[in-house]
Amino acid sequence: LLLDCTLSGTRGKALIREANAEHPVFAIMLLIFVLLANVTMMGVLTGLLVQTVKTVAEVEKEENAMVQLKETLDSLWPCVLRHDDDGDSTITEQEFNTCMATKET
């Protein structure tokens, strides 16, 4: 069962038996090689999965930051418009300081 599962079914079992017929050390070396190759591939796949999850988390974090920034600007904009004394839809440094000094923000 170990040979069938480790060495890809029917082809692997015949290969290991042929190596064992030559010399038992060849069979052991082949089995160790296959096991190390499998463990290495599992490590690579695990690393790929972890990197993908990390990238998705970073993208979601950036999206959440953008949403929070938009909400903050949406709540700040009415205050800016209330303190726009000259009505030109731009705000001077004095108007900005007045806006920040009020307790409503």
N, C-alpha and C positions, 0 to 999 in steps of 0.2 A: 504494500500500500504506500509506503514511503517513497519507493521508486516511481510508482505510477503518478503520484501527486507532485513530486519534486521535479521529475524529468519529462514533463509534458506527455504523459500517456504512453502509447505503444512504441513510439520511436525512441524515447529515452530509455525505456527498460531494456530494449534490445542493445542499445549502445553500451549501457553499463554492464550488461552480461558479457558482451564481447570484450570489453576492457578487463573484466574480471577473469575471463578465460586466458588473456595474455598474462596478466599478473594481478594479484589482488591489490597491490599498491596503486596500480593505474586506476582501478575502480574507485578506490578511496579518494585519490587525487581528483578524479572527475567529479565525484559527489561533492567534495569540498568546493571545487570551482563553481559548480552550479549553485550551491547554497550561498556562496559569497556573492555571486552575480545577482541572485534573487534579492538578497539583503541590500545590495547596492542600489538596485532598481527601486526597491521599496523606499530607500532613503531619498532618492531623487524625486520620486512621486510625492513623498511627504513634504519635501521642501517646496515643490511646485504648488501644492495645495496650500501650504502656510503662506507663501508669497501672494497667492491669489486672494486669500482671505484678508491679508494685510492691506493689499491694494484696495479692495472693496471697502474696508473700514476707513481708510484714508479718504476715499472719494465721498463716502457718506458723511464723514466729519467735516469736510470742506463744504458740502451741500448744506449741512446744518448751520455752519458759520455764515454762509451767504443768506440763508433764510433769516437768521437772527439779525444780521446787518440790515436786511430789507425792513424787518419789523421795527428796528430801532429808528431807521430813517423815516419810515412812515409815521411813527409816533412823534418824531421831532419836527417834521415838516409843517404841521399846523402851527406850532409855536413860532417857527421861523416866519411864516406868513403873517402872523399877528404882530410881530415886531418889525416887519418891513415897513418903515415909516414913509419912505418915498414911493412905495408901490411899484418898483421896477422889477420885482421878482428876483432880485439879487439882494444879498445881505452884506452890509459893510461890517468892518471890525467892531464898530461901536454898537451896531444893531445886534451882532452876534453876542457881544459881552452882555448886553441888556437881556437877551434871550436866555443866556446861561445863568444870569443872576436871579431870574424869577424862580419861584419854588414850584411852579407847575410842571417843569420838565423833570 
